[in-house]
Structures are given as structure tokens and as C-alpha cells.
Amino acid sequence: MSLWPGCVMQAVWQAITAVFGSDVSVQGCFFHLMQNTWRKVQELGLAETYRNDEDVKQFCGMVDALAFLPPDDVPAGVYTVNHGCNNVFCTKKTTNNIAVVKSE
């Protein structure tokens, strides 16, 4: 058995279905979501700010955590992330990119 990433992910998804039943729908991988968030942070030129500011790390974590909300609650979650943030990171430029971070 080859252990290339696609094979490993397929095995994980099969295990999830085996444990939780066929009603479970696997939509993606949280690791890859976090990886894409980090890429967006870098693209926006905010990597150093991320490394040095715990509030920025928390904000990014909150954006990633939107993945755990039921689909109907995501708009309210985005609103909460946008309006509950009170640090310098939450400028109009960066909060407008939440949708971009979330969709990639």
C-alpha cells in the first residue's frame, strides 16, 4: 500500500465513515484549511504580524473554526468574527478577506 497523501486521506475518510456511519459527509481536511489560511496570511503580507501578535493568531483560528459550524450558522459566525475583533489586525482590508480565506 502506497502512503502518498491522497491514499492517506482516502483511508481517513473511510475510517470516519466506518466509525460514524454512512450518514457522515466528509467535506475536506482541516489541516489543509489551516494551511490555506496561512498562505493567505503570507499573501497579505501579515506573516510577521501573525507570528508576533496573539490576537492575530486567535483571529485566524476563529476564521478556521468557522469550518465546524453548521452551514446555516456560518453567516452569523462570519459576522461574529468580523464584529467581535478589536485589534489592529481587524482592518477593513483584512476582514474583507475572510471570505477569500474561507473559500480557498
C-alpha positions in Angstrom: 0.0 0.0 0.0 1.4 3.4 -1.0 1.3 6.2 1.6 1.0 9.1 -0.8 -1.2 11.9 0.6 -4.3 11.1 -1.4 -4.2 7.5 -0.2 -3.8 8.5 3.4 -6.7 10.9 3.1 -8.9 8.3 1.5 -8.1 5.9 4.3 -9.0 8.6 6.9 -12.3 9.3 5.2 -13.1 5.5 5.0 -12.3 5.2 8.7 -14.6 8.1 9.6 -17.4 6.5 7.6 -16.7 3.1 9.3 -16.9 4.7 12.8 -19.6 7.2 12.4 -21.7 5.6 9.7 -22.6 6.4 6.1 -24.7 9.5 7.0 -21.4 11.4 7.6 -20.3 13.6 4.8 -16.6 14.4 4.7 -16.2 17.8 3.1 -12.5 18.4 3.4 -9.5 18.4 5.6 -9.0 20.8 8.5 -5.2 20.7 8.1 -5.5 21.8 4.5 -7.9 24.6 5.5 -5.4 25.9 8.1 -2.6 25.6 5.5 -4.6 27.7 3.1 -5.3 30.3 5.8 -1.5 30.5 6.5 -0.9 31.0 2.8 -3.4 33.8 2.7 -1.8 35.4 5.8 1.5 35.3 3.9 -0.1 36.7 0.7 -1.5 39.6 2.6 2.0 40.4 4.0 0.9 39.6 7.6 3.2 36.7 8.4 5.3 38.7 10.8 2.2 40.2 12.5 0.8 36.7 12.9 4.0 35.5 14.5 4.2 38.3 17.0 0.6 39.1 17.9 -1.5 36.5 19.8 -4.7 38.4 18.8 -3.9 37.8 15.2 -3.4 34.1 15.8 -6.7 34.0 17.6 -8.4 35.8 14.8 -7.1 33.3 12.2 -8.1 30.4 14.5 -11.6 31.9 14.7 -11.7 32.0 10.9 -10.6 28.4 10.6 -13.1 27.4 13.3 -16.0 28.5 11.1 -15.5 25.1 9.4 -17.0 23.5 12.4 -20.3 25.5 12.3 -23.4 24.0 10.8 -23.8 25.6 7.3 -26.8 27.7 8.3 -24.7 29.2 11.1 -21.7 30.3 9.0 -23.0 33.8 8.1 -23.6 34.5 11.8 -20.2 33.2 12.6 -18.5 35.4 10.0 -20.4 38.4 11.4 -19.2 37.5 14.9 -15.6 37.1 13.8 -15.8 40.5 11.9 -17.5 42.4 14.7 -16.0 40.7 17.7 -12.5 41.5 16.8 -11.0 44.6 18.4 -7.3 44.6 17.4 -5.3 46.4 14.7 -5.4 43.3 12.5 -9.1 43.7 12.0 -8.9 46.5 9.4 -11.3 46.8 6.5 -8.7 45.2 4.2 -8.1 42.1 6.2 -11.7 41.4 7.4 -12.9 41.6 3.8 -10.5 38.8 3.0 -12.3 36.3 5.4 -14.5 35.1 2.5 -11.4 34.6 0.4 -9.6 32.7 3.1 -12.6 30.6 3.9 -13.3 29.7 0.2 -9.9 28.6 -0.9 
